[in-house]
Amino acid sequence: MSRKSENTGFICEVCGKEVLPVTNGSYRNHCPFCLCSKHVDVVPGDRASDCGGILRPVGVDYKAGKGWMILHQCEKCGYTTQNKVAEDTVQPDDLVYLSKIANRSRK
């Protein structure tokens, strides 16, 4: 599957908001408002998971070369993954909400 076909808009299953495709050459894999995602991959981009659970943001990490990453955990099976924070696009991630998650994960 090409990046262009992966970069589509969607309605978030968690908060119900319309999520637009990103405009920075990447693709959107989480909601910029509630930061939730859907467990559809085994390996990022493969769409091979049958789980379909909601990936909730549980923390934040910084990786050299990638930048800020949202740590997600599936509420259905416990799978954990990381997604790059979307900053330079038409709908950037809610950094105020992201900072609240970061503060909560440090406690």
BELJODA-V744608 format. One record per pair of residues at least 24 apart in sequence whose ideal C-beta (glycine too) atoms are under 10 Angstrom apart, sorted by the first residue. I is the first residue (numbers start at 1). J is the second residue. Records with the same first field share a line. If there is no record, write none. Layout:
# BELJODA-V744608
I = J, J
This chain:
# BELJODA-V744608
1 = 27, 45, 46, 47
2 = 27
3 = 27, 45
6 = 45, 47
9 = 91
10 = 38
12 = 36, 37, 38, 54
13 = 37, 38, 52, 54
14 = 38, 54, 55, 56
17 = 91
18 = 91
19 = 91
20 = 89, 90, 91
21 = 89, 90, 91
22 = 86, 88, 89, 90, 91, 92
23 = 86, 88, 89, 90, 91
24 = 86, 87, 88, 89, 90, 92
25 = 88, 89
26 = 84, 86, 88, 89
27 = 86
28 = 83, 86, 89, 90, 91
29 = 55, 70, 72, 81, 83, 84, 86
30 = 55, 57, 70, 72, 83, 84, 85, 86, 93
31 = 57, 91, 93, 94
32 = 85, 86, 87, 89, 90, 91, 92, 93, 94, 95, 97, 98
33 = 91, 93, 94, 97
34 = 94, 97
35 = 60, 70, 72, 83, 85, 86, 93, 94, 97, 98, 101
36 = 70, 72, 75
37 = 70, 72, 74, 81, 83
38 = 72, 74
39 = 72, 73, 74, 75, 76, 77, 78, 79, 81
41 = 79, 81
42 = 79
43 = 81
44 = 81, 82, 83
49 = 74, 77, 79
50 = 77
51 = 76, 77, 78, 79
52 = 76, 77
53 = 77, 78, 79
55 = 79, 80, 81, 83
56 = 101
57 = 83, 93, 97, 98, 100, 101, 102, 104, 105
58 = 101, 104, 105
59 = 101, 102, 104, 105, 106
60 = 85, 98, 99, 100, 101, 102, 103, 104, 105, 106
61 = 102, 105
62 = 102
68 = 93, 95, 98, 102
70 = 98, 101, 102
71 = 101, 102, 105
